[in-house]
Amino acid sequence: MDLEQCRWTPAGAWEPRAPGRLRDVQLALVFGGPAALKDRSLCGQVAAAYPDAYLFGCSTAGDIFGTEVSDDSLVVTAIRFERTRILGRSTRIEGPEDSLAAGERLARALDSEGLVHVLVLSDGLHVNGSKLVEGLAGNLPPAVTVTGGLSGDGPRFHETLVLGGGEPEARTIAAVGFYGPSLSVGYASLGGWDPFGPERLITRSQGNVLYELDGRSALELYKTYLGPHANELPASGLLFPLSLRTAEGCTPVVRTILSVDEAESSMTFAGDVPEGSYARFMKANFDRLIDGAVGAARTSCEAVGSTSPDLALLVSCVGRKLVLKQRVEEEVEGVREVLGDRTVLAGFYSYGEISPFTPDARCELHNQTMTITTLTER
């Protein structure tokens, strides 16, 4: 596997050089701020530099370029595989109620023969990520793994875009299938948030929309906990996610808010919040957030053995970035320390992360985690 990575910044220049030095590229990962991704001249340069590559990426809440995190930039990571075949597919999504079917459509559009892994990027605002994962993973061969994330729009929650072989578009989900026995894939997802307050029963919800906790308005209760931050919803909700437990002994998943409906007194989350589940408010712990990123890096490289992986795709949540602020690069630097200098680091800050927690767990949508996918050709 050969790789080339470059970044365009609002200053108007590519670093360390313009894309196109690497030839015969099959896949180009493109992550950037919404404005940069919509810039046709920029994407045109990438397409011209890699004429045979499938362009695959999304808008972000921050771009990862090595150990640097930047906003409003465009990061391109070109990949030339030696023994791995790829296939890209995309579909439109009408809204959260179409999420399960959209996942099913993508899974069926991918050739299952020789498929080992699927990387998926989704619209971040008009999707129920839990149902998307259910539809996708449930219609792939059992041994095929799935990782990826939901596109972002900084803290604005206005428009997210996905690039799947053509123009970047809203309400789009794209996937790339990786084929062949030569590819080793590792993955892990860890958080680092601390719970506070009592655990509460979800007494009224529908899909990913939450109405009541313990028989009380969930939105009003949430506002009570947020205090002065309540006026900044939904963005401030990224600082105080919910931990969701569906049954005794199950590993909790974390959910963050996508939107608030004052008239309905409801909150819409990135994934399911089922009635009968238990929810608990969470708050940030700086050191544990960074430790979570390091732990994910360690677990994700177990599958590739003693050598460092060729590529690590990092998908971290925008909520972590808002909390860590000027310390945000520390979590990426922690990943670098684990994986070593040989590994190319690429990725973005998202509205949701898709991965199993560990190699033996089922794939789920997560929020507020650092999710890492490592790729190596043997």
C-alpha positions as CSV (number, residue, x, y, z in Angstrom):
1,M,0.0,0.0,0.0
2,D,1.4,3.4,-1.0
3,L,0.0,6.7,0.3
4,E,0.2,10.4,-0.4
5,Q,-1.3,13.0,1.8
6,C,-1.7,16.7,1.3
7,R,-3.8,19.6,2.8
8,W,-5.3,22.8,1.4
9,T,-5.8,25.6,3.8
10,P,-7.8,28.9,3.5
11,A,-4.5,30.6,2.9
12,G,-4.8,29.2,-0.6
13,A,-1.9,26.8,-0.8
14,W,-1.4,23.0,-0.7
15,E,1.1,21.5,1.8
16,P,3.5,19.8,1.6
17,R,2.7,19.9,-2.2
18,A,-0.3,19.8,-4.5
19,P,-1.9,16.4,-5.0
20,G,-1.0,14.1,-7.9
21,R,2.5,12.9,-7.3
22,L,1.3,9.3,-6.6
23,R,0.1,7.5,-9.7
24,D,-2.5,4.7,-10.2
25,V,-4.5,5.7,-7.1
26,Q,-7.7,3.7,-6.6
27,L,-9.1,5.6,-3.6
28,A,-8.8,9.2,-2.4
29,L,-10.2,10.1,1.0
30,V,-11.3,13.7,1.0
31,F,-12.3,15.4,4.3
32,G,-12.9,19.1,4.7
33,G,-15.0,22.0,5.9
34,P,-18.3,22.4,4.1
35,A,-17.2,25.5,2.1
36,A,-13.9,23.8,1.0
37,L,-15.7,20.6,0.0
38,K,-18.2,22.6,-2.1
39,D,-15.5,24.5,-3.8
40,R,-15.6,22.9,-7.3
41,S,-12.1,24.1,-8.3
42,L,-10.6,22.4,-5.3
43,C,-12.4,19.1,-5.8
44,G,-11.6,19.4,-9.5
45,Q,-7.9,19.6,-8.7
46,V,-8.2,16.4,-6.7
47,A,-10.2,14.6,-9.4
48,A,-7.6,15.7,-12.0
49,A,-4.7,14.6,-9.8
50,Y,-6.2,11.1,-9.4
51,P,-8.3,10.4,-12.5
52,D,-8.9,6.7,-11.8
53,A,-9.6,7.1,-8.1
54,Y,-12.9,6.8,-6.3
55,L,-13.3,10.1,-4.4
56,F,-14.7,9.3,-1.0
57,G,-15.2,11.8,1.9
58,C,-17.4,14.2,3.7
59,S,-17.8,17.6,5.4
60,T,-16.4,17.8,8.9
61,A,-16.2,19.6,12.2
62,G,-12.4,19.5,11.9
63,D,-9.9,17.7,9.7
64,I,-7.1,15.5,10.9
65,F,-3.8,15.8,9.0
66,G,-1.1,13.8,10.7
67,T,-1.2,15.1,14.3
68,E,-2.6,18.4,13.3
69,V,-6.3,19.4,13.5
70,S,-7.6,22.2,11.3
71,D,-10.9,23.9,10.4
72,D,-12.1,24.9,7.0
73,S,-9.3,23.0,5.3
74,L,-9.3,20.1,2.8
75,V,-7.3,17.0,3.6
76,V,-6.7,14.5,0.8
77,T,-5.2,11.0,1.4
78,A,-4.6,9.1,-1.8
79,I,-4.2,5.3,-1.6
80,R,-2.6,2.9,-4.1
81,F,-3.3,-0.7,-3.1
82,E,-1.1,-3.5,-4.3
83,R,-3.4,-6.5,-3.8
84,T,-6.8,-5.0,-2.7
85,R,-9.8,-4.2,-4.8
86,I,-12.3,-1.5,-3.9
87,L,-15.9,-0.8,-4.9
88,G,-17.7,2.4,-4.1
89,R,-21.5,2.9,-3.9
90,S,-23.8,5.6,-2.7
91,T,-27.5,6.2,-2.0
92,R,-29.8,9.1,-1.2
93,I,-31.6,9.3,2.2
94,E,-35.0,11.0,2.5
95,G,-34.9,11.3,6.3
96,P,-34.3,9.4,9.5
97,E,-37.3,7.0,8.7
98,D,-35.4,5.9,5.5
99,S,-32.2,5.0,7.4
100,L,-32.8,1.3,7.7
101,A,-33.7,0.9,4.1
102,A,-30.7,3.1,3.0
103,G,-28.4,0.7,4.9
104,E,-30.0,-2.2,3.2
105,R,-29.7,-0.6,-0.2
106,L,-26.0,0.0,0.3
107,A,-25.3,-3.5,1.5
108,R,-27.0,-5.1,-1.5
109,A,-25.2,-2.8,-3.9
110,L,-21.9,-4.1,-2.8
111,D,-20.6,-7.4,-4.3
112,S,-20.3,-9.8,-1.4
113,E,-17.7,-12.1,-3.1
114,G,-14.3,-11.5,-1.4
115,L,-15.6,-8.6,0.7
116,V,-13.7,-8.1,3.9
117,H,-14.6,-4.6,5.2
118,V,-16.9,-1.7,4.5
119,L,-16.2,1.9,5.2
120,V,-19.3,4.1,5.4
121,L,-19.8,7.9,5.5
122,S,-23.3,9.3,6.1
123,D,-25.2,12.5,6.1
124,G,-25.0,13.7,9.7
125,L,-28.3,15.5,10.1
126,H,-31.1,13.5,8.4
127,V,-30.2,10.0,9.6
128,N,-30.9,7.6,12.4
129,G,-27.4,6.2,12.6
130,S,-28.5,3.1,14.6
131,K,-31.0,2.1,11.9
132,L,-28.4,2.8,9.2
133,V,-25.9,0.4,10.9
134,E,-28.6,-2.2,11.4
135,G,-29.6,-2.1,7.8
136,L,-26.1,-2.2,6.5
137,A,-24.5,-4.8,8.8
138,G,-27.6,-7.0,8.8
139,N,-27.4,-7.5,5.1
140,L,-23.6,-8.1,4.7
141,P,-21.9,-11.5,5.1
142,P,-21.3,-12.2,8.9
143,A,-17.5,-11.9,8.7
144,V,-17.6,-8.5,7.0
145,T,-16.8,-5.6,9.4
146,V,-18.1,-2.1,9.2
147,T,-16.7,1.2,10.4
148,G,-17.1,4.9,9.5
149,G,-18.9,8.0,10.6
150,L,-21.5,10.8,10.2
151,S,-20.4,13.9,8.4
152,G,-20.2,17.2,10.3
153,D,-20.8,20.9,10.0
154,G,-18.8,22.3,12.9
155,P,-21.1,23.4,15.7
156,R,-23.6,24.9,13.2
157,F,-25.8,21.8,12.5
158,H,-26.9,23.5,9.2
159,E,-25.8,21.2,6.3
160,T,-23.6,18.2,6.0
161,L,-22.2,16.7,2.7
162,V,-21.0,13.3,1.5
163,L,-18.7,12.7,-1.4
164,G,-19.2,9.3,-3.1
165,G,-17.6,9.3,-6.5
166,G,-19.3,12.5,-7.9
167,E,-20.2,15.9,-6.4
168,P,-20.5,16.3,-2.7
169,E,-24.2,16.2,-1.7
170,A,-26.5,16.5,1.3
171,R,-28.8,13.6,2.2
172,T,-26.3,11.1,0.9
173,I,-24.7,8.0,2.3
174,A,-21.7,6.4,0.6
175,A,-19.7,3.2,1.2
176,V,-16.5,1.7,0.0
177,G,-16.1,-2.1,0.1
178,F,-12.6,-3.6,0.4
179,Y,-11.9,-6.9,-1.3
180,G,-9.2,-9.6,-1.0
181,P,-7.4,-11.6,1.7
182,S,-4.3,-9.4,1.7
183,L,-6.0,-6.6,3.7
184,S,-5.8,-6.6,7.5
185,V,-8.3,-4.3,9.2
186,G,-8.3,-3.3,12.9
187,Y,-10.8,-1.1,14.7
188,A,-11.9,0.1,18.1
189,S,-14.0,2.9,19.7
190,L,-13.6,4.4,23.2
191,G,-14.9,7.4,25.0
192,G,-13.7,8.9,28.3
193,W,-16.8,10.7,29.6
194,D,-17.9,10.6,33.2
195,P,-21.5,10.0,34.3
196,F,-23.2,12.3,36.8
197,G,-26.7,12.5,38.3
198,P,-29.1,9.6,38.7
199,E,-29.9,7.0,36.0
200,R,-33.3,7.7,34.5
201,L,-35.8,5.6,32.7
202,I,-36.8,6.6,29.1
203,T,-40.6,6.5,29.4
204,R,-41.5,8.0,26.0
205,S,-39.6,8.0,22.8
206,Q,-39.9,7.2,19.1
207,G,-36.9,6.0,17.2
208,N,-34.2,8.6,17.8
209,V,-36.6,11.2,19.2
210,L,-36.8,11.5,23.0
211,Y,-39.8,13.0,24.8
212,E,-39.8,11.8,28.4
213,L,-37.5,10.7,31.2
214,D,-39.1,9.3,34.3
215,G,-42.4,10.6,33.1
216,R,-41.1,14.2,32.8
217,S,-40.3,16.3,29.8
218,A,-36.8,15.2,28.8
219,L,-36.1,18.6,27.2
220,E,-37.0,20.5,30.3
221,L,-35.0,18.2,32.5
222,Y,-32.0,18.5,30.2
223,K,-32.3,22.3,30.3
224,T,-32.2,22.2,34.1
225,Y,-28.9,20.3,34.0
226,L,-27.5,22.6,31.3
227,G,-28.3,25.8,33.2
228,P,-27.0,28.8,31.2
229,H,-25.9,26.5,28.4
230,A,-29.5,25.7,27.6
231,N,-29.8,28.8,25.4
232,E,-27.2,27.4,23.1
233,L,-28.9,24.1,22.2
234,P,-28.4,22.0,20.2
235,A,-24.7,22.8,20.0
236,S,-24.3,22.9,23.8
237,G,-25.7,19.4,24.0
238,L,-22.4,18.2,22.6
239,L,-20.9,19.1,26.0
240,F,-23.4,17.0,27.9
241,P,-24.2,13.8,26.1
242,L,-26.4,10.9,27.3
243,S,-25.2,7.5,28.3
244,L,-27.7,4.9,27.2
245,R,-28.0,1.4,28.7
246,T,-30.5,-1.0,27.2
247,A,-30.2,-4.0,29.5
248,E,-28.3,-5.2,32.5
249,G,-24.7,-6.0,31.7
250,C,-24.7,-4.3,28.2
251,T,-22.0,-1.8,27.4
252,P,-23.6,1.6,27.4
253,V,-23.5,3.7,24.2
254,V,-23.4,7.5,24.2
255,R,-25.9,9.7,22.3
256,T,-25.7,13.4,21.4
257,I,-28.4,15.8,20.2
258,L,-28.9,16.7,16.6
259,S,-31.8,19.0,17.0
260,V,-34.4,20.3,19.5
261,D,-38.2,20.9,18.9
262,E,-39.5,23.4,21.4
263,A,-43.1,22.9,20.2
264,E,-43.0,19.2,20.7
265,S,-40.7,19.5,23.7
266,S,-38.5,16.8,22.2
267,M,-34.8,16.1,21.4
268,T,-33.6,14.3,18.3
269,F,-30.5,12.2,18.7
270,A,-28.0,10.7,16.2
271,G,-29.2,7.2,17.0
272,D,-32.0,5.3,18.7
273,V,-33.1,6.1,22.3
274,P,-35.5,3.2,22.9
275,E,-38.3,3.3,25.5
276,G,-37.4,1.2,28.5
277,S,-33.7,2.0,28.3
278,Y,-31.9,3.9,31.0
279,A,-30.2,7.2,30.4
280,R,-27.7,9.2,32.4
281,F,-26.1,12.6,31.8
282,M,-22.4,12.7,31.1
283,K,-19.7,15.4,31.4
284,A,-16.2,15.7,30.2
285,N,-13.0,14.5,31.9
286,F,-10.1,15.9,29.9
287,D,-7.5,13.2,30.8
288,R,-9.9,10.3,30.3
289,L,-10.9,11.7,26.8
290,I,-7.2,11.5,25.8
291,D,-6.8,8.1,27.4
292,G,-9.8,6.9,25.5
293,A,-8.1,7.8,22.2
294,V,-4.9,6.1,23.2
295,G,-6.9,2.9,24.2
296,A,-8.7,2.9,20.9
297,A,-5.3,3.1,19.1
298,R,-3.9,0.1,21.0
299,T,-6.9,-2.1,20.4
300,S,-7.2,-1.1,16.7
301,C,-3.6,-2.2,15.9
302,E,-3.9,-5.6,17.5
303,A,-5.3,-7.1,14.2
304,V,-2.3,-6.0,12.2
305,G,0.3,-7.7,14.4
306,S,3.6,-6.4,15.5
307,T,4.2,-3.9,12.6
308,S,2.6,-0.5,12.5
309,P,-0.4,-0.2,10.2
310,D,-0.1,1.6,6.9
311,L,-3.1,3.9,7.4
312,A,-5.2,4.9,10.5
313,L,-8.5,6.5,9.9
314,L,-9.5,8.5,12.9
315,V,-13.2,9.6,13.4
316,S,-13.6,11.6,16.6
317,C,-16.7,13.4,17.8
318,V,-17.2,17.2,17.5
319,G,-18.1,17.2,21.2
320,R,-14.7,16.0,22.1
321,K,-13.2,18.8,20.1
322,L,-15.4,21.4,21.7
323,V,-14.4,20.2,25.2
324,L,-10.7,19.7,24.5
325,K,-10.4,23.1,22.7
326,Q,-6.7,24.0,22.4
327,R,-5.8,20.5,23.8
328,V,-7.6,18.7,20.9
329,E,-4.4,17.7,19.2
330,E,-3.3,15.8,22.3
331,E,-5.7,13.0,21.5
332,V,-4.3,12.7,18.0
333,E,-0.7,12.9,19.3
334,G,-1.6,10.1,21.8
335,V,-2.7,7.9,18.8
336,R,0.6,8.7,17.0
337,E,2.6,7.6,20.1
338,V,0.9,4.2,19.9
339,L,0.9,3.6,16.2
340,G,4.4,5.1,15.4
341,D,5.7,7.4,12.8
342,R,5.3,5.0,9.9
343,T,1.5,5.1,10.0
344,V,-0.3,7.8,8.0
345,L,-3.0,9.5,10.1
346,A,-6.2,10.8,8.4
347,G,-9.7,11.5,9.6
348,F,-12.2,14.0,10.8
349,Y,-14.4,15.3,13.7
350,S,-17.9,13.9,13.2
351,Y,-21.5,13.9,14.4
352,G,-21.3,10.2,15.1
353,E,-18.9,7.3,14.9
354,I,-19.6,3.8,13.5
355,S,-17.6,0.8,14.7
356,P,-17.7,-2.1,17.1
357,F,-16.3,-1.1,20.5
358,T,-13.8,-4.0,20.2
359,P,-13.1,-6.7,17.6
360,D,-15.4,-9.2,19.2
361,A,-18.4,-6.8,19.6
362,R,-21.2,-6.0,17.1
363,C,-21.1,-2.8,15.1
364,E,-22.9,0.2,16.6
365,L,-23.4,3.9,16.2
366,H,-21.4,5.8,18.9
367,N,-21.2,9.5,19.9
368,Q,-18.4,11.3,21.8
369,T,-15.9,8.5,21.0
370,M,-12.6,8.3,19.2
371,T,-13.0,5.5,16.6
372,I,-10.0,4.2,14.8
373,T,-9.8,2.0,11.7
374,T,-6.4,0.7,10.8
375,L,-5.5,-0.7,7.4
376,T,-2.5,-2.8,6.3
377,E,-1.7,-4.9,3.2
378,R,0.2,-8.1,3.9
